[in-house]
């Protein structure tokens, strides 16, 4: 289990526990359950790299305690 910190820069931080073999789509569903926003309206990125839904966290080299950016479409 790893913990990922997502910051939307509007004052809301979400700490989500997930497995490293989960996909970005699974991570979006966990964030949606925690924040109350629909999963299809969430975009996760780091700098200018927008993460795709079908790729796993391990493939993106997302580790325990890593911070990602959370945007709403």
PyMOL Python script that loads the backbone (N, CA, C, O; Angstrom):
from pymol import cmd

cmd.read_pdbstr("""\
ATOM      1  N   UNK A   1       0.841  -1.191   0.000  1.00  0.00           N
ATOM      2  CA  UNK A   1       0.000   0.000   0.000  1.00  0.00           C
ATOM      3  C   UNK A   1       0.879   1.245   0.000  1.00  0.00           C
ATOM      4  O   UNK A   1       1.871   1.334   0.723  1.00  0.00           O
ATOM      5  N   UNK A   2       0.487   2.187  -0.823  1.00  0.00           N
ATOM      6  CA  UNK A   2       1.169   3.475  -0.857  1.00  0.00           C
ATOM      7  C   UNK A   2       0.147   4.568  -0.578  1.00  0.00           C
ATOM      8  O   UNK A   2      -1.053   4.370  -0.768  1.00  0.00           O
ATOM      9  N   UNK A   3       0.627   5.717  -0.128  1.00  0.00           N
ATOM     10  CA  UNK A   3      -0.242   6.859   0.102  1.00  0.00           C
ATOM     11  C   UNK A   3       0.176   7.972  -0.841  1.00  0.00           C
ATOM     12  O   UNK A   3       1.344   8.359  -0.881  1.00  0.00           O
ATOM     13  N   UNK A   4      -0.789   8.486  -1.603  1.00  0.00           N
ATOM     14  CA  UNK A   4      -0.544   9.546  -2.571  1.00  0.00           C
ATOM     15  C   UNK A   4      -1.265  10.797  -2.081  1.00  0.00           C
ATOM     16  O   UNK A   4      -2.423  10.730  -1.670  1.00  0.00           O
ATOM     17  N   UNK A   5      -0.585  11.932  -2.124  1.00  0.00           N
ATOM     18  CA  UNK A   5      -1.168  13.206  -1.706  1.00  0.00           C
ATOM     19  C   UNK A   5      -1.520  13.993  -2.958  1.00  0.00           C
ATOM     20  O   UNK A   5      -0.666  14.239  -3.810  1.00  0.00           O
ATOM     21  N   UNK A   6      -2.790  14.389  -3.063  1.00  0.00           N
ATOM     22  CA  UNK A   6      -3.255  15.175  -4.208  1.00  0.00           C
ATOM     23  C   UNK A   6      -3.674  16.554  -3.720  1.00  0.00           C
ATOM     24  O   UNK A   6      -4.474  16.674  -2.792  1.00  0.00           O
ATOM     25  N   UNK A   7      -3.134  17.593  -4.345  1.00  0.00           N
ATOM     26  CA  UNK A   7      -3.397  18.975  -3.953  1.00  0.00           C
ATOM     27  C   UNK A   7      -4.079  19.679  -5.113  1.00  0.00           C
ATOM     28  O   UNK A   7      -3.580  19.645  -6.238  1.00  0.00           O
ATOM     29  N   UNK A   8      -5.234  20.329  -4.848  1.00  0.00           N
ATOM     30  CA  UNK A   8      -5.919  21.035  -5.928  1.00  0.00           C
ATOM     31  C   UNK A   8      -5.606  22.528  -5.947  1.00  0.00           C
ATOM     32  O   UNK A   8      -6.155  23.265  -6.767  1.00  0.00           O
ATOM     33  N   UNK A   9      -4.727  22.980  -5.050  1.00  0.00           N
ATOM     34  CA  UNK A   9      -4.264  24.369  -4.958  1.00  0.00           C
ATOM     35  C   UNK A   9      -5.392  25.341  -4.648  1.00  0.00           C
ATOM     36  O   UNK A   9      -5.230  26.551  -4.806  1.00  0.00           O
ATOM     37  N   UNK A  10      -6.528  24.825  -4.208  1.00  0.00           N
ATOM     38  CA  UNK A  10      -7.632  25.670  -3.778  1.00  0.00           C
ATOM     39  C   UNK A  10      -7.890  25.477  -2.288  1.00  0.00           C
ATOM     40  O   UNK A  10      -8.930  25.889  -1.775  1.00  0.00           O
ATOM     41  N   UNK A  11      -6.943  24.850  -1.597  1.00  0.00           N
ATOM     42  CA  UNK A  11      -7.067  24.632  -0.176  1.00  0.00           C
ATOM     43  C   UNK A  11      -7.486  23.233   0.204  1.00  0.00           C
ATOM     44  O   UNK A  11      -7.649  22.943   1.389  1.00  0.00           O
ATOM     45  N   UNK A  12      -7.664  22.359  -0.763  1.00  0.00           N
ATOM     46  CA  UNK A  12      -8.094  20.994  -0.475  1.00  0.00           C
ATOM     47  C   UNK A  12      -6.990  20.011  -0.833  1.00  0.00           C
ATOM     48  O   UNK A  12      -6.491  19.996  -1.958  1.00  0.00           O
ATOM     49  N   UNK A  13      -6.617  19.190   0.145  1.00  0.00           N
ATOM     50  CA  UNK A  13      -5.646  18.121  -0.088  1.00  0.00           C
ATOM     51  C   UNK A  13      -6.336  16.798   0.186  1.00  0.00           C
ATOM     52  O   UNK A  13      -7.095  16.668   1.147  1.00  0.00           O
ATOM     53  N   UNK A  14      -6.071  15.830  -0.653  1.00  0.00           N
ATOM     54  CA  UNK A  14      -6.635  14.496  -0.463  1.00  0.00           C
ATOM     55  C   UNK A  14      -5.484  13.515  -0.300  1.00  0.00           C
ATOM     56  O   UNK A  14      -4.562  13.483  -1.116  1.00  0.00           O
ATOM     57  N   UNK A  15      -5.544  12.720   0.753  1.00  0.00           N
ATOM     58  CA  UNK A  15      -4.562  11.652   0.974  1.00  0.00           C
ATOM     59  C   UNK A  15      -5.269  10.346   0.692  1.00  0.00           C
ATOM     60  O   UNK A  15      -6.248  10.002   1.355  1.00  0.00           O
ATOM     61  N   UNK A  16      -4.768   9.614  -0.300  1.00  0.00           N
ATOM     62  CA  UNK A  16      -5.432   8.397  -0.748  1.00  0.00           C
ATOM     63  C   UNK A  16      -4.472   7.226  -0.611  1.00  0.00           C
ATOM     64  O   UNK A  16      -3.324   7.299  -1.047  1.00  0.00           O
ATOM     65  N   UNK A  17      -4.946   6.156  -0.007  1.00  0.00           N
ATOM     66  CA  UNK A  17      -4.161   4.918   0.082  1.00  0.00           C
ATOM     67  C   UNK A  17      -4.610   3.995  -1.045  1.00  0.00           C
ATOM     68  O   UNK A  17      -5.802   3.758  -1.238  1.00  0.00           O
ATOM     69  N   UNK A  18      -3.628   3.480  -1.787  1.00  0.00           N
ATOM     70  CA  UNK A  18      -3.929   2.585  -2.904  1.00  0.00           C
ATOM     71  C   UNK A  18      -2.729   1.669  -3.123  1.00  0.00           C
ATOM     72  O   UNK A  18      -1.695   1.817  -2.472  1.00  0.00           O
ATOM     73  N   UNK A  19      -2.876   0.737  -4.030  1.00  0.00           N
ATOM     74  CA  UNK A  19      -1.780  -0.164  -4.385  1.00  0.00           C
ATOM     75  C   UNK A  19      -1.015   0.418  -5.563  1.00  0.00           C
ATOM     76  O   UNK A  19      -1.563   1.205  -6.335  1.00  0.00           O
ATOM     77  N   UNK A  20       0.248   0.033  -5.704  1.00  0.00           N
ATOM     78  CA  UNK A  20       1.028   0.567  -6.820  1.00  0.00           C
ATOM     79  C   UNK A  20       0.662  -0.085  -8.154  1.00  0.00           C
ATOM     80  O   UNK A  20       1.089   0.395  -9.204  1.00  0.00           O
ATOM     81  N   UNK A  21      -0.119  -1.167  -8.135  1.00  0.00           N
ATOM     82  CA  UNK A  21      -0.567  -1.759  -9.395  1.00  0.00           C
ATOM     83  C   UNK A  21      -1.964  -1.285  -9.781  1.00  0.00           C
ATOM     84  O   UNK A  21      -2.535  -1.797 -10.744  1.00  0.00           O
ATOM     85  N   UNK A  22      -2.534  -0.313  -9.050  1.00  0.00           N
ATOM     86  CA  UNK A  22      -3.799   0.315  -9.438  1.00  0.00           C
ATOM     87  C   UNK A  22      -3.550   1.255 -10.613  1.00  0.00           C
ATOM     88  O   UNK A  22      -2.440   1.752 -10.799  1.00  0.00           O
ATOM     89  N   UNK A  23      -4.586   1.489 -11.395  1.00  0.00           N
ATOM     90  CA  UNK A  23      -4.470   2.415 -12.517  1.00  0.00           C
ATOM     91  C   UNK A  23      -4.806   3.834 -12.053  1.00  0.00           C
ATOM     92  O   UNK A  23      -5.315   4.033 -10.950  1.00  0.00           O
ATOM     93  N   UNK A  24      -4.521   4.795 -12.895  1.00  0.00           N
ATOM     94  CA  UNK A  24      -4.867   6.183 -12.608  1.00  0.00           C
ATOM     95  C   UNK A  24      -6.385   6.325 -12.515  1.00  0.00           C
ATOM     96  O   UNK A  24      -6.879   7.122 -11.718  1.00  0.00           O
ATOM     97  N   UNK A  25      -7.127   5.570 -13.313  1.00  0.00           N
ATOM     98  CA  UNK A  25      -8.589   5.573 -13.232  1.00  0.00           C
ATOM     99  C   UNK A  25      -9.090   5.109 -11.879  1.00  0.00           C
ATOM    100  O   UNK A  25     -10.050   5.665 -11.346  1.00  0.00           O
ATOM    101  N   UNK A  26      -8.440   4.083 -11.313  1.00  0.00           N
ATOM    102  CA  UNK A  26      -8.796   3.622  -9.969  1.00  0.00           C
ATOM    103  C   UNK A  26      -8.502   4.705  -8.931  1.00  0.00           C
ATOM    104  O   UNK A  26      -9.282   4.913  -8.001  1.00  0.00           O
ATOM    105  N   UNK A  27      -7.376   5.388  -9.097  1.00  0.00           N
ATOM    106  CA  UNK A  27      -7.007   6.481  -8.189  1.00  0.00           C
ATOM    107  C   UNK A  27      -8.034   7.605  -8.267  1.00  0.00           C
ATOM    108  O   UNK A  27      -8.390   8.191  -7.245  1.00  0.00           O
ATOM    109  N   UNK A  28      -8.512   7.907  -9.469  1.00  0.00           N
ATOM    110  CA  UNK A  28      -9.532   8.944  -9.634  1.00  0.00           C
ATOM    111  C   UNK A  28     -10.819   8.562  -8.918  1.00  0.00           C
ATOM    112  O   UNK A  28     -11.476   9.419  -8.327  1.00  0.00           O
ATOM    113  N   UNK A  29     -11.187   7.283  -8.964  1.00  0.00           N
ATOM    114  CA  UNK A  29     -12.397   6.833  -8.270  1.00  0.00           C
ATOM    115  C   UNK A  29     -12.255   6.974  -6.762  1.00  0.00           C
ATOM    116  O   UNK A  29     -13.210   7.350  -6.081  1.00  0.00           O
ATOM    117  N   UNK A  30     -11.068   6.673  -6.232  1.00  0.00           N
ATOM    118  CA  UNK A  30     -10.833   6.828  -4.798  1.00  0.00           C
ATOM    119  C   UNK A  30     -10.872   8.301  -4.384  1.00  0.00           C
ATOM    120  O   UNK A  30     -11.412   8.641  -3.331  1.00  0.00           O
ATOM    121  N   UNK A  31     -10.301   9.166  -5.212  1.00  0.00           N
ATOM    122  CA  UNK A  31     -10.317  10.604  -4.927  1.00  0.00           C
ATOM    123  C   UNK A  31     -11.745  11.134  -5.022  1.00  0.00           C
ATOM    124  O   UNK A  31     -12.151  11.973  -4.219  1.00  0.00           O
ATOM    125  N   UNK A  32     -12.503  10.650  -5.998  1.00  0.00           N
ATOM    126  CA  UNK A  32     -13.886  11.090  -6.165  1.00  0.00           C
ATOM    127  C   UNK A  32     -14.735  10.709  -4.959  1.00  0.00           C
ATOM    128  O   UNK A  32     -15.594  11.480  -4.533  1.00  0.00           O
ATOM    129  N   UNK A  33     -14.498   9.524  -4.411  1.00  0.00           N
ATOM    130  CA  UNK A  33     -15.241   9.098  -3.227  1.00  0.00           C
ATOM    131  C   UNK A  33     -14.887   9.952  -2.018  1.00  0.00           C
ATOM    132  O   UNK A  33     -15.733  10.183  -1.154  1.00  0.00           O
ATOM    133  N   UNK A  34     -13.656  10.420  -1.948  1.00  0.00           N
ATOM    134  CA  UNK A  34     -13.216  11.207  -0.799  1.00  0.00           C
ATOM    135  C   UNK A  34     -13.630  12.668  -0.907  1.00  0.00           C
ATOM    136  O   UNK A  34     -13.966  13.288   0.102  1.00  0.00           O
ATOM    137  N   UNK A  35     -13.611  13.232  -2.122  1.00  0.00           N
ATOM    138  CA  UNK A  35     -13.886  14.658  -2.287  1.00  0.00           C
ATOM    139  C   UNK A  35     -15.327  14.958  -2.666  1.00  0.00           C
ATOM    140  O   UNK A  35     -15.786  16.086  -2.483  1.00  0.00           O
ATOM    141  N   UNK A  36     -16.045  13.986  -3.185  1.00  0.00           N
ATOM    142  CA  UNK A  36     -17.419  14.213  -3.603  1.00  0.00           C
ATOM    143  C   UNK A  36     -17.548  14.703  -5.027  1.00  0.00           C
ATOM    144  O   UNK A  36     -18.644  15.079  -5.445  1.00  0.00           O
ATOM    145  N   UNK A  37     -16.473  14.711  -5.781  1.00  0.00           N
ATOM    146  CA  UNK A  37     -16.484  15.118  -7.180  1.00  0.00           C
ATOM    147  C   UNK A  37     -16.562  13.881  -8.057  1.00  0.00           C
ATOM    148  O   UNK A  37     -16.017  12.836  -7.702  1.00  0.00           O
ATOM    149  N   UNK A  38     -17.232  13.983  -9.196  1.00  0.00           N
ATOM    150  CA  UNK A  38     -17.324  12.836 -10.104  1.00  0.00           C
ATOM    151  C   UNK A  38     -15.948  12.503 -10.672  1.00  0.00           C
ATOM    152  O   UNK A  38     -15.140  13.391 -10.943  1.00  0.00           O
ATOM    153  N   UNK A  39     -15.695  11.198 -10.848  1.00  0.00           N
ATOM    154  CA  UNK A  39     -14.371  10.744 -11.292  1.00  0.00           C
ATOM    155  C   UNK A  39     -14.048  11.198 -12.708  1.00  0.00           C
ATOM    156  O   UNK A  39     -12.880  11.423 -13.026  1.00  0.00           O
ATOM    157  N   UNK A  40     -15.054  11.340 -13.564  1.00  0.00           N
ATOM    158  CA  UNK A  40     -14.775  11.767 -14.944  1.00  0.00           C
ATOM    159  C   UNK A  40     -14.489  13.261 -15.043  1.00  0.00           C
ATOM    160  O   UNK A  40     -14.090  13.739 -16.104  1.00  0.00           O
ATOM    161  N   UNK A  41     -14.685  14.007 -13.954  1.00  0.00           N
ATOM    162  CA  UNK A  41     -14.386  15.435 -13.939  1.00  0.00           C
ATOM    163  C   UNK A  41     -13.033  15.741 -13.303  1.00  0.00           C
ATOM    164  O   UNK A  41     -12.681  16.907 -13.123  1.00  0.00           O
ATOM    165  N   UNK A  42     -12.273  14.699 -12.963  1.00  0.00           N
ATOM    166  CA  UNK A  42     -10.978  14.871 -12.287  1.00  0.00           C
ATOM    167  C   UNK A  42      -9.848  14.637 -13.282  1.00  0.00           C
ATOM    168  O   UNK A  42      -9.888  13.692 -14.070  1.00  0.00           O
ATOM    169  N   UNK A  43      -8.837  15.509 -13.239  1.00  0.00           N
ATOM    170  CA  UNK A  43      -7.620  15.338 -14.040  1.00  0.00           C
ATOM    171  C   UNK A  43      -6.439  15.350 -13.086  1.00  0.00           C
ATOM    172  O   UNK A  43      -6.304  16.264 -12.274  1.00  0.00           O
ATOM    173  N   UNK A  44      -5.583  14.341 -13.179  1.00  0.00           N
ATOM    174  CA  UNK A  44      -4.399  14.228 -12.329  1.00  0.00           C
ATOM    175  C   UNK A  44      -3.170  14.446 -13.184  1.00  0.00           C
ATOM    176  O   UNK A  44      -3.021  13.835 -14.242  1.00  0.00           O
ATOM    177  N   UNK A  45      -2.287  15.324 -12.720  1.00  0.00           N
ATOM    178  CA  UNK A  45      -1.072  15.586 -13.490  1.00  0.00           C
ATOM    179  C   UNK A  45       0.059  15.981 -12.563  1.00  0.00           C
ATOM    180  O   UNK A  45      -0.148  16.278 -11.386  1.00  0.00           O
ATOM    181  N   UNK A  46       1.248  15.978 -13.115  1.00  0.00           N
ATOM    182  CA  UNK A  46       2.459  16.426 -12.431  1.00  0.00           C
ATOM    183  C   UNK A  46       3.192  17.312 -13.422  1.00  0.00           C
ATOM    184  O   UNK A  46       3.575  16.853 -14.498  1.00  0.00           O
ATOM    185  N   UNK A  47       3.389  18.566 -13.077  1.00  0.00           N
ATOM    186  CA  UNK A  47       3.920  19.578 -13.979  1.00  0.00           C
ATOM    187  C   UNK A  47       3.057  19.625 -15.223  1.00  0.00           C
ATOM    188  O   UNK A  47       1.879  19.968 -15.118  1.00  0.00           O
ATOM    189  N   UNK A  48       3.571  19.304 -16.377  1.00  0.00           N
ATOM    190  CA  UNK A  48       2.769  19.371 -17.596  1.00  0.00           C
ATOM    191  C   UNK A  48       2.386  17.992 -18.114  1.00  0.00           C
ATOM    192  O   UNK A  48       1.837  17.883 -19.210  1.00  0.00           O
ATOM    193  N   UNK A  49       2.659  16.947 -17.362  1.00  0.00           N
ATOM    194  CA  UNK A  49       2.328  15.588 -17.766  1.00  0.00           C
ATOM    195  C   UNK A  49       0.949  15.228 -17.228  1.00  0.00           C
ATOM    196  O   UNK A  49       0.769  15.115 -16.015  1.00  0.00           O
ATOM    197  N   UNK A  50      -0.019  15.048 -18.113  1.00  0.00           N
ATOM    198  CA  UNK A  50      -1.362  14.622 -17.721  1.00  0.00           C
ATOM    199  C   UNK A  50      -1.371  13.099 -17.742  1.00  0.00           C
ATOM    200  O   UNK A  50      -1.052  12.481 -18.758  1.00  0.00           O
ATOM    201  N   UNK A  51      -1.741  12.498 -16.610  1.00  0.00           N
ATOM    202  CA  UNK A  51      -1.711  11.045 -16.483  1.00  0.00           C
ATOM    203  C   UNK A  51      -2.947  10.422 -17.120  1.00  0.00           C
ATOM    204  O   UNK A  51      -4.067  10.892 -16.919  1.00  0.00           O
ATOM    205  N   UNK A  52      -2.731   9.360 -17.889  1.00  0.00           N
ATOM    206  CA  UNK A  52      -3.803   8.653 -18.593  1.00  0.00           C
ATOM    207  C   UNK A  52      -4.423   7.603 -17.672  1.00  0.00           C
ATOM    208  O   UNK A  52      -3.742   7.048 -16.809  1.00  0.00           O
ATOM    209  N   UNK A  53      -5.717   7.332 -17.860  1.00  0.00           N
ATOM    210  CA  UNK A  53      -6.489   6.485 -16.947  1.00  0.00           C
ATOM    211  C   UNK A  53      -6.070   5.023 -16.956  1.00  0.00           C
ATOM    212  O   UNK A  53      -6.181   4.363 -15.924  1.00  0.00           O
ATOM    213  N   UNK A  54      -5.597   4.495 -18.062  1.00  0.00           N
ATOM    214  CA  UNK A  54      -5.361   3.055 -18.176  1.00  0.00           C
ATOM    215  C   UNK A  54      -3.954   2.619 -17.765  1.00  0.00           C
ATOM    216  O   UNK A  54      -3.649   1.428 -17.817  1.00  0.00           O
ATOM    217  N   UNK A  55      -3.091   3.551 -17.360  1.00  0.00           N
ATOM    218  CA  UNK A  55      -1.712   3.224 -17.005  1.00  0.00           C
ATOM    219  C   UNK A  55      -1.594   3.138 -15.488  1.00  0.00           C
ATOM    220  O   UNK A  55      -2.201   3.928 -14.765  1.00  0.00           O
ATOM    221  N   UNK A  56      -0.802   2.169 -15.007  1.00  0.00           N
ATOM    222  CA  UNK A  56      -0.697   1.937 -13.564  1.00  0.00           C
ATOM    223  C   UNK A  56       0.219   2.969 -12.902  1.00  0.00           C
ATOM    224  O   UNK A  56       1.007   3.646 -13.562  1.00  0.00           O
ATOM    225  N   UNK A  57       0.089   3.065 -11.586  1.00  0.00           N
ATOM    226  CA  UNK A  57       0.935   3.978 -10.811  1.00  0.00           C
ATOM    227  C   UNK A  57       2.389   3.539 -10.857  1.00  0.00           C
ATOM    228  O   UNK A  57       3.297   4.371 -10.854  1.00  0.00           O
ATOM    229  N   UNK A  58       2.607   2.231 -10.900  1.00  0.00           N
ATOM    230  CA  UNK A  58       3.974   1.700 -10.963  1.00  0.00           C
ATOM    231  C   UNK A  58       4.650   2.111 -12.268  1.00  0.00           C
ATOM    232  O   UNK A  58       5.838   2.433 -12.275  1.00  0.00           O
ATOM    233  N   UNK A  59       3.900   2.103 -13.375  1.00  0.00           N
ATOM    234  CA  UNK A  59       4.466   2.499 -14.667  1.00  0.00           C
ATOM    235  C   UNK A  59       4.833   3.982 -14.695  1.00  0.00           C
ATOM    236  O   UNK A  59       5.803   4.373 -15.345  1.00  0.00           O
ATOM    237  N   UNK A  60       4.060   4.803 -13.991  1.00  0.00           N
ATOM    238  CA  UNK A  60       4.376   6.232 -13.891  1.00  0.00           C
ATOM    239  C   UNK A  60       5.395   6.525 -12.802  1.00  0.00           C
ATOM    240  O   UNK A  60       5.770   7.682 -12.608  1.00  0.00           O
ATOM    241  N   UNK A  61       5.856   5.493 -12.080  1.00  0.00           N
ATOM    242  CA  UNK A  61       6.826   5.619 -10.996  1.00  0.00           C
ATOM    243  C   UNK A  61       6.320   6.536  -9.891  1.00  0.00           C
ATOM    244  O   UNK A  61       7.049   7.391  -9.388  1.00  0.00           O
ATOM    245  N   UNK A  62       5.057   6.343  -9.526  1.00  0.00           N
ATOM    246  CA  UNK A  62       4.459   7.067  -8.412  1.00  0.00           C
ATOM    247  C   UNK A  62       4.704   6.244  -7.162  1.00  0.00           C
ATOM    248  O   UNK A  62       4.297   5.085  -7.084  1.00  0.00           O
ATOM    249  N   UNK A  63       5.374   6.848  -6.175  1.00  0.00           N
ATOM    250  CA  UNK A  63       5.799   6.147  -4.971  1.00  0.00           C
ATOM    251  C   UNK A  63       5.028   6.636  -3.757  1.00  0.00           C
ATOM    252  O   UNK A  63       4.191   7.534  -3.855  1.00  0.00           O
ATOM    253  N   UNK A  64       5.318   6.038  -2.617  1.00  0.00           N
ATOM    254  CA  UNK A  64       4.663   6.371  -1.364  1.00  0.00           C
ATOM    255  C   UNK A  64       4.997   7.803  -0.958  1.00  0.00           C
ATOM    256  O   UNK A  64       6.165   8.192  -0.944  1.00  0.00           O
ATOM    257  N   UNK A  65       3.972   8.585  -0.630  1.00  0.00           N
ATOM    258  CA  UNK A  65       4.153   9.953  -0.185  1.00  0.00           C
ATOM    259  C   UNK A  65       4.314  10.973  -1.297  1.00  0.00           C
ATOM    260  O   UNK A  65       4.558  12.147  -1.020  1.00  0.00           O
ATOM    261  N   UNK A  66       4.186  10.562  -2.526  1.00  0.00           N
ATOM    262  CA  UNK A  66       4.381  11.467  -3.655  1.00  0.00           C
ATOM    263  C   UNK A  66       3.192  12.419  -3.793  1.00  0.00           C
ATOM    264  O   UNK A  66       2.046  12.027  -3.572  1.00  0.00           O
ATOM    265  N   UNK A  67       3.465  13.645  -4.151  1.00  0.00           N
ATOM    266  CA  UNK A  67       2.431  14.651  -4.334  1.00  0.00           C
ATOM    267  C   UNK A  67       2.097  14.848  -5.801  1.00  0.00           C
ATOM    268  O   UNK A  67       2.991  14.976  -6.638  1.00  0.00           O
ATOM    269  N   UNK A  68       0.808  14.872  -6.111  1.00  0.00           N
ATOM    270  CA  UNK A  68       0.336  15.094  -7.474  1.00  0.00           C
ATOM    271  C   UNK A  68      -0.615  16.280  -7.488  1.00  0.00           C
ATOM    272  O   UNK A  68      -1.123  16.695  -6.446  1.00  0.00           O
ATOM    273  N   UNK A  69      -0.849  16.820  -8.673  1.00  0.00           N
ATOM    274  CA  UNK A  69      -1.749  17.953  -8.823  1.00  0.00           C
ATOM    275  C   UNK A  69      -3.121  17.456  -9.240  1.00  0.00           C
ATOM    276  O   UNK A  69      -3.240  16.566 -10.082  1.00  0.00           O
ATOM    277  N   UNK A  70      -4.156  18.035  -8.645  1.00  0.00           N
ATOM    278  CA  UNK A  70      -5.536  17.641  -8.880  1.00  0.00           C
ATOM    279  C   UNK A  70      -6.270  18.798  -9.521  1.00  0.00           C
ATOM    280  O   UNK A  70      -6.309  19.892  -8.960  1.00  0.00           O
ATOM    281  N   UNK A  71      -6.852  18.575 -10.690  1.00  0.00           N
ATOM    282  CA  UNK A  71      -7.602  19.590 -11.399  1.00  0.00           C
ATOM    283  C   UNK A  71      -9.001  19.082 -11.692  1.00  0.00           C
ATOM    284  O   UNK A  71      -9.229  17.878 -11.808  1.00  0.00           O
ATOM    285  N   UNK A  72      -9.934  20.018 -11.810  1.00  0.00           N
ATOM    286  CA  UNK A  72     -11.327  19.676 -12.114  1.00  0.00           C
ATOM    287  C   UNK A  72     -11.658  20.161 -13.510  1.00  0.00           C
ATOM    288  O   UNK A  72     -11.435  21.329 -13.828  1.00  0.00           O
ATOM    289  N   UNK A  73     -12.190  19.281 -14.353  1.00  0.00           N
ATOM    290  CA  UNK A  73     -12.570  19.652 -15.726  1.00  0.00           C
ATOM    291  C   UNK A  73     -13.996  20.156 -15.756  1.00  0.00           C
ATOM    292  O   UNK A  73     -14.500  20.517 -16.819  1.00  0.00           O
TER     293      UNK A  73
END
""", "prot")
cmd.dss("prot")
cmd.show_as("cartoon", "prot")
cmd.util.cbc("prot")
cmd.orient("prot")
